[in-house]
Amino acid sequence: MRAFEELVEEAAAVDVTGWGFDWLSGRAAEERPPWGYAKLLASRLGQVQSALDIDTGDGEVLAEAPMFPPRMVATEAWQANAHRARELLAPRGVVIIESITEVPDESFELVTARHPVRPDWEEIRRILVPGGCYFAQHVGSASAFELIEHFLGPLTEERTGRDAQGECAAAQDAGLVVTDLRTTRCRMEFYDVGAVVWILRKCVWWVPDFSVKKYRNELAELDAQMRGGTPVVAHSTRHLIEARRPASRR
């Protein structure tokens, strides 16, 4: 394994824009949810005439679908990602907008999301046609907290956020009917300190004040562990949720 300083400096300098994770190949690994969201999404997109994808990022997940409905829209608020999403998806007829608040009532048969920032259930219900479906994979509670808490310490209150049952209750309170909910916990392993630095730069909400300088001691502790042959282990949590707007209006 290369020296600590070399690994850290490399990871601190490399580009982390977009949502590709190829840089971690051979340096980290993560189990994937058993349901295969991308394939399920592609199947659903092929069965409707209109769909909207929330928080599409740079569009890479949506782009895996072999075909889109005649009317396909995606939202992305972060301009750097929106630009990349337009480059990737506009040639296939996808319109990129900033927010679902721009969408008229009862506009889409299908609304989808992979790891939305914060699902707005009232807005989702509003833009679905009666009988329309919301289909998404969400980040669950305390995802990657073993790693996050190594830097920030215990986060007792934060552990309850993004709870799957709580999200179902919120969806139902907004007038949706939850028809499917699946949860999973997936093992993550990091094999060198550069991979840790890179992921914390990529997922800036994990450790919001992260910098190599501020957390050098914590990074050094993980580096020593991995050099001793023990990977850094954390667990991502995910839930698949499907909810429908009732066919009859309230």
Phi, psi and omega in degrees: 000139180292166183296152180308308184298320180295316180296317182292315181297320178298311183291331180285340185259338187289151179292133179239016178289161182079185182237022172280147181239021183299332182300335181277357182303124181082352183246344178202161179213149178216130172296151179253150177303146187289344188276344178068072187302315185301319179290320178295320178299313181302319179298316181290323179297331180281358185248003184232168178260346180210141180207152176228132179253122183271140177050058187287352182066227178268011172084004186294320180291314179299323183294342178292339180293131182289338179211150178245158173293165181305326177243110183231123181231150175222149177251145174202118185275332182278118191298323179299316177290321180299321178298315180293322179296320178296317179301321184278321191255332182302321177299342178259012174088008181277132177264129179256125176237172185277320189210152177290346176295343177280351189268133176294161177302147171051055186259334190228142173286328185225131171239131185232164176194139170242110180061055177297151180299309179201107183296127176262096189294324178297317179291321179298314178298319184299319186272349175282142171288155173306128184089355181286165190236139168256127182225122188204159169246121182252153168287136183264192183291142171054036181290127180064022185291337176301319178284314183301315183288342173298329181265323188255350185082181184301135180238069189300310182292320183296336181297339183272352180290157177062027180294132185298315181293323177296321178293322177298317179297319179294321178297316181292324177297331180278357177102012176263157177247115180285122183251347179203138174214124177229140180234155178205159177231121189244135182284135175242139176228138177240133189253344173213159187294334176299321179296322178294313179301315183298314184292327178287332173285325181288309183263077191294341180281346179295304178232087191303330181259024185295136166206152179299319181298313183293323186248029181301318182296317179295322177295320179297322177297316179293321178300316180296320179299313183291325175294336176278000175099004180249115180292158172280125185246134172220175181226127173272146177242141182219150168221142176261128183229137175231130181218146182239145169279129180306146182295330178263138180290153175297000000 
